[in-house]
Structures are given as structure tokens and as C-alpha cells.
Amino acid sequence: MQYDDTVDTERERDLEEIRKIIVQKIPHLTDGGLLFEPQEAEVIHEGTVGMLK
């Protein structure tokens, strides 16, 4: 019975981690260039990661 409880708890933990995943799409210009500079995209990414903690 403890094993089943542990498996259920681990499954819930895994599902919660999956729910935290956010796919960030950085927009591009019509010529294929990035809308943001790479440094700006990194700051956006770090901000999103910080929100998930």
C-alpha cells in the first residue's frame, strides 16, 4: 500500500513539473531576423524561469 502511495505521489510530482513547462516563441521579422536581440531574449527567458520558481 505504501508503494502505491509513493507511486501516486511521484506521478503527481511529475505531472506538476510538466505543467510548469512553458514554450517561449520569440517573434521574427518578415525577413527572418529576430525581433529581439539575443541578449533581450535571454532576459525574457530568465524572467519566465524566475516566475516558475
GROMACS elastic network, one bead per residue, 0.5 to 0.9 nm:
[ bonds ]
;  ai    aj funct       b0    kb
    1     4     6  0.51969   500
    1     5     6  0.63842   500
    1     6     6  0.86845   500
    2     5     6  0.50291   500
    2     6     6  0.60886   500
    2     7     6  0.85798   500
    3     6     6  0.50558   500
    3     7     6  0.61594   500
    3     8     6  0.86013   500
    4     7     6  0.50894   500
    4     8     6  0.61415   500
    4     9     6  0.85562   500
    5     8     6  0.51111   500
    5     9     6  0.60957   500
    5    10     6  0.85524   500
    6     9     6  0.50645   500
    6    10     6  0.60788   500
    6    11     6  0.85058   500
    7    10     6  0.50980   500
    7    11     6  0.60645   500
    7    12     6  0.86307   500
    8    11     6  0.50432   500
    8    12     6  0.62135   500
    8    13     6  0.86105   500
    9    12     6  0.51653   500
    9    13     6  0.62082   500
    9    14     6  0.86639   500
   10    13     6  0.50091   500
   10    14     6  0.61717   500
   10    15     6  0.86405   500
   11    14     6  0.50748   500
   11    15     6  0.61974   500
   11    16     6  0.86287   500
   12    15     6  0.50632   500
   12    16     6  0.61603   500
   12    17     6  0.86845   500
   13    16     6  0.51339   500
   13    17     6  0.63614   500
   13    18     6  0.87832   500
   14    17     6  0.51382   500
   14    18     6  0.63394   500
   14    19     6  0.87544   500
   15    18     6  0.50332   500
   15    19     6  0.62480   500
   15    20     6  0.88259   500
   16    19     6  0.50513   500
   16    20     6  0.65268   500
   17    20     6  0.52101   500
   17    21     6  0.69764   500
   18    21     6  0.55063   500
   19    22     6  0.80283   500
   20    52     6  0.66058   500
   21    52     6  0.86462   500
   22    48     6  0.83297   500
   22    49     6  0.89053   500
   24    45     6  0.77244   500
   24    48     6  0.88924   500
   26    34     6  0.73008   500
   26    35     6  0.72850   500
   26    36     6  0.75399   500
   26    41     6  0.72099   500
   27    33     6  0.88714   500
   27    34     6  0.64682   500
   27    35     6  0.57019   500
   27    36     6  0.78231   500
   28    31     6  0.78263   500
   28    32     6  0.56366   500
   28    33     6  0.54945   500
   28    35     6  0.50500   500
   28    36     6  0.81513   500
   29    32     6  0.52809   500
   29    33     6  0.52475   500
   29    34     6  0.60304   500
   29    35     6  0.57508   500
   30    33     6  0.73459   500
   31    34     6  0.88903   500
   32    35     6  0.89516   500
   33    36     6  0.87189   500
   34    37     6  0.66780   500
   34    38     6  0.80413   500
   36    39     6  0.79369   500
   36    40     6  0.58125   500
   36    41     6  0.60677   500
   37    40     6  0.51949   500
   37    41     6  0.63580   500
   37    42     6  0.87260   500
   38    41     6  0.50617   500
   38    42     6  0.62020   500
   38    43     6  0.87575   500
   39    42     6  0.50621   500
   39    43     6  0.63865   500
   39    44     6  0.87870   500
   40    43     6  0.51170   500
   40    44     6  0.63088   500
   40    45     6  0.86271   500
   41    44     6  0.50510   500
   41    45     6  0.61402   500
   41    46     6  0.86335   500
   42    46     6  0.61104   500
   42    47     6  0.85512   500
   43    46     6  0.50846   500
   43    47     6  0.61357   500
   43    48     6  0.86577   500
   44    47     6  0.51617   500
   44    48     6  0.63344   500
   44    49     6  0.87447   500
   45    48     6  0.51776   500
   45    49     6  0.62252   500
   45    50     6  0.85836   500
   46    49     6  0.50682   500
   46    50     6  0.60900   500
   46    51     6  0.86993   500
   47    50     6  0.50367   500
   47    51     6  0.63730   500
   47    52     6  0.89353   500
   48    51     6  0.51189   500
   48    52     6  0.66045   500
   49    52     6  0.52368   500
   49    53     6  0.67752   500
   50    53     6  0.54624   500
